[in-house]
């Protein structure tokens, strides 16, 4: 049995963190044993790993503060777990993986790039590009991200493009959840509910979503707008102020972070990702599509690649274009949206089903 040690910067909620958890939990446990090491702490995703029986270690480092004690802890974990494969996730973990490989010279090292645009400092970018030929391969979840990092100077031995996978048995339309949650959220059945499932962060560009919502609300009084994700609570004053400034208070539902996203997607009529930068292969689009919900997105990362012909893609930071995309999806009516949603789910099953994506990771590990 091959032990794979996954080293990640942290385990707070995010696309990379969720993809790591899905991969570690879904691999064939008769052939692979997954171990996860967080450079910071267990975060919000750690308990999910532990409940699935995945060993979890933490280096307990503080973000942005170098601490040699982390190297000592990592060395101890490597001696204990004796991995054959070291899979790192996100920039700081990629660089830390170079040290780990030196401490465990028999390991094969794989980096994993989960974003389109580098969000690290100039020093991290330069170091990562200079060292990118060291790993056995660099896995990237988006073609846009691959092109971007090539421009940064990344020259790996081998690129492996493996998009994020979606568990289509979990993310599927749930009629009972739709009825229950729309009642809970105060959304009439006749209303068109447009949702942005994303943490409150500049890259997700909630300002763009709200500006588009204000434009649509003036022409379509039956629409309701739903925000879900970390930071989308009523206690978020800047978000609340922006909603009030557009006069959208009665039309917006703030859900905060949820652990029942398949039900939330089912309660929506349209799902949107309004990001301005930084996306790789957006999990929320794949999940919503798997639930049979039509999507509209900004042209960020591989959103267009993911949606294919099943949903409109508009330029980032152009609220009028986003509102126009919503208008087109509203105009085709419930039957038209159901038809597009069925096509979208079929696309996810064919191209992004988690079982097939996990197999691609296993093949990549075996090749090197």
N, C-alpha and C positions, 0 to 999 in steps of 0.2 A: 504494500500500500504506500502511495506517495503522499507525503505531508506537504501541503501548500500553506505557506505563511503569508497572510495578507497584511501588509503594513499600510496604515492610512493616517493622515494628519489628525483626523478627529471623526467622531461618529454622531455629530449633530445631523438633523434632518437635511438631506440634500440628495440630488440625483446620484452622485457617485456612491454615497453611503448606502443608499437603498439598492443600487446595483450590486455592490459588494455583498450585501446581506443575501440577496436573491441567489447570487452565484454560489456563495459558501454553503447555503442551505440546500440548494438544488443539485449539487454535484453528486455523482454516483459514489456513495459512501463506501462501497466495497472496493473501489479503486483509489479514491482520493480522501484524505483527511484534511479538513480545513481548520486553520488556526488564525485568529484575527488579533492584531496588535494595534491599538490606538496610541498615537503619540501623545495625545492629551488625556482624555478620559472616556468613559463608556457612552456619554452623550445620550441621545434619545433612541438610537438604533441598537445600542449595546444589549439592552434587555431582550430584544427580539432574537439576537444571536444566541444569547445564553439559554433562552427558553427552547431553542431548537437544538441544544446540545453542542453548540460550537464553542470551543475554548476561547476565552477572551482575556487578553492581557492589556494593561495600560502602562505607558511609560511615565504618565503623570507630569508631562512637561507643560509649561505655560507658553501660550502662543507668543512668538516673537522674541523669546528669551532663550538663548543657547544655554544648555545645561549639560555638562559632561556626565552627570549622573544618569542621563538617559541612555548613553552609550553602554554604561555598565549594566543597566537593567536589560537593554536589548541583547547584550552578549549572554546574559544569564538565560534569557528566554530562548535564544538560539541553541544554547547547549542543552536546554531541557527538551525542546521540541524537535531538533535535528531535521529541519525541513530540507527537501530536495528542490523545491521551487519557492522563490521569493517574489510575490506579486505586490508591487507598490501602487498606491492610489494617491494622486494629487502631488503637486510639485515638491513640497517639503519632504514628503515621504519618499518620492523618487530619489532625492539627494541623500536622504538618510539610508536608502537602500544600498547605495554605494558602500557605505560603512559596513552595513550588515553583510554584504557579499564578501568584504574583506575579512570579517569575523567568521564567516562560514564559507570558505572558498569553494566547497563542493556544490553550492546553490546555483541554480540557474535564475537569473534576474530578469523580470519583466516589468517595465513601466506601464502605466495606464493613464492616458490623457482623456479626461472626461469633459473638456470645455473647448470652445472654439478659440477664444482669445485668452492669452495668458494674463492672469490676474496677479501674478507674483511681482516682486520688486525687480528692478533692473538687474541687481546682483543675482537673484534666483534665476531669472531668464537666461543670463549669460552663462552661468554655471551649468544649468540644465542643458542648454544647447551644446556647450563644449563637451559635456559628458555623455551625450545621447548615443554615442557609438559603443558605450560600455555594456548596456543590457543586451541580453540575447535577442530581445525584440521590444518594440514599443507598440503597445496596443492602443488604438484610438477608436473612440465610439462614433466619430463623425468624419466624413470626408472633408467638410469645411475645416474642421480642426486640424486634420492632417496637412492641408495646404497652408494654413496659418503657421503651424509650427515649422514647416519646411522653410517658410520665409524668415522665421526667427533664427534659422541655422541648424535645426535638428537634422542629424545625419545618422540615423540608426542603422544597425546591421540589417534590420528587416522591419517594415511596417506591417502590422496586422489590424485590419479594419473589422471590428466586431461591434455592431450597434448594441444599444441596451435592449434587453429582452423584457417581455411582458407576460405575466402569468394569466393566460386567457381563460383559465378555469376559475380564477378569482375575480378578474375584471370582466364582468358580463352584465348585461342589463338586468335589473331587478325591479319588476313592476311594483311589488309591495313596498320596497324601500322608497321608490319614487313617490308613491302616495303618502307614505308616512312622513318622509322628510319635507315634502312640499307643505304639508300641514304644519309641521314643526317650524318651518322657516316663514310661514305666512305667505306662501306663493300660490295664488289661485291657479287652478288647472288650466284656465284659458290664457294665463300669462305666458309670455316667452321669457324663460330664465336663461341669462347669459352668464357664464361663470369664468372666473380667473382663479385657477387653483395654483397658487404660487406664494412662497414666503415673501414678506415685505422686504424688498431689497432693490437698490437702484437698477440692477440688471433686469429685473422683472418689469420695470417701468409701469407701475400702477398709475402714474400720472397720465400716461398715454391712454390706458384703459378708461380712466375716469373722464378724460377729455372726449374720447369717442362715445362714452356712455351719455354724456351731456348732449351731444349732437343727436344721438339716436332717440333719446328720451323726448326731445322736443317734437319729433315726428311720430313716435311710436309710444303712446302712453301706456300700452299694455306690457311693456318690457320691465323686467326686474333684473338686477345685477347682483351677483353673488361672488364674494371674495372669501377664499378659504386658504389657510396656510399660516405658518408661524408669523406673528406680527399683525395679523388682520383682525385683531380684537378691538372692541370699542375703546379700550384703554390707550390705543395708539393715537395720540393727539394729532400729529401731523396728518395721518390718514383721515381722521375724523374731520379735521379742518378743511382738507381738500374736498371731501365729499360734501360738506356744508357749503363751501364756496360755489360749487356747481349746482346747489339746490337739489341734490340727489338723495338727501336723507331718507325720504319715504320709500325710495326705490332700491336702496342698497341693503343687502343682508351680509353681515360680518360674522363669519363662522369661526375664525381662529383656526388652530391646528386640529385636524380631525384624524381619527383612526378608522373611519368607515368610508373611505374615498370611493369605493365601488358604488355604494349607495348614493353618495353625493353626486357623482357623475350621472347616475340614473335619474336623479331629480332635475337635471339641467336639460335644456333644449339645444344649447350651443355651448361649446367650451372654447376658450380663447387662451392663447399665450401671446402676451403683448411685449415680449422682451426687446430690449434695445441692444444688448450685446451679451457675449459670454456663453450662450447656449451651445451644447454639443448635440446629443441625441435626446431631445426632451422627453422624460418619462411621462409627464402628464398628458401629452398628446397621444402617446401610445396607449396609455391606460383608458383615456376617454374614448378613443376610437374602438378599443376592445370592448367597451361597454355599449357600443353602437350609437355614440353621440357624435354628430357632425362637428367639425372643428374649423376655426379660422385662426391664423397665426401670422405674426410678423416674420419676415424673411431673416431669421437669425439661426445660426448653426445649421443643422440638417432638418429644420422644420419642413421645408419644401420636399426634401427627399422622403421624409416620414409620411407626410400627407398624400403625396402623389396627386392623383386626380380627384381625391375625395374631399378637398376643402380649399378655400381661397387662401392665398399667401400674399401679404401686402408689405410695403416697405416699413421698417421700424420708424417710430417717432412721427407717424403721419396719422393722427386720429381720424381725419376725414376718410382716409382710405379704409381704416379698420371699421368705422361705422358703416361704410358702404358695403363692406363684405358681410357684416351682420344683416344688413337690409336685404341682401340677395338671399341669404339663408332663411330669413323670416318669410320672404315673399313666396317661397316654394311650398310653404304650409307644412303641417305635421306629417302628412304622407310622404312628401318629398324629402323631409329631413330623416324620416325613418329609412327610406331607401338609401340615402347617402350613408347613414349610420351603418346599415347592413354591409354596404360595400367597404366601409372603413374597417369594420371588424374583420371581414374576410382578408383584407390586406395585412392586418396585424397577425392573424393566424398564419398566413402564408410566409411572411417575411421576418417577423419579429417575435414569434412565440418563444417563451423562455426556454423550453426544452431544447430547441434547436440552437439557441444562442449559447447555452451552457455547453452543448456539444462542441461548438466552434472554439470555445476556450480550451476545452480538453484536447482537441486536435492541435491547437497552437502550442500548448504545453508539450505535447508529445513530439512535435516536429523539431524542437530545439534542444 
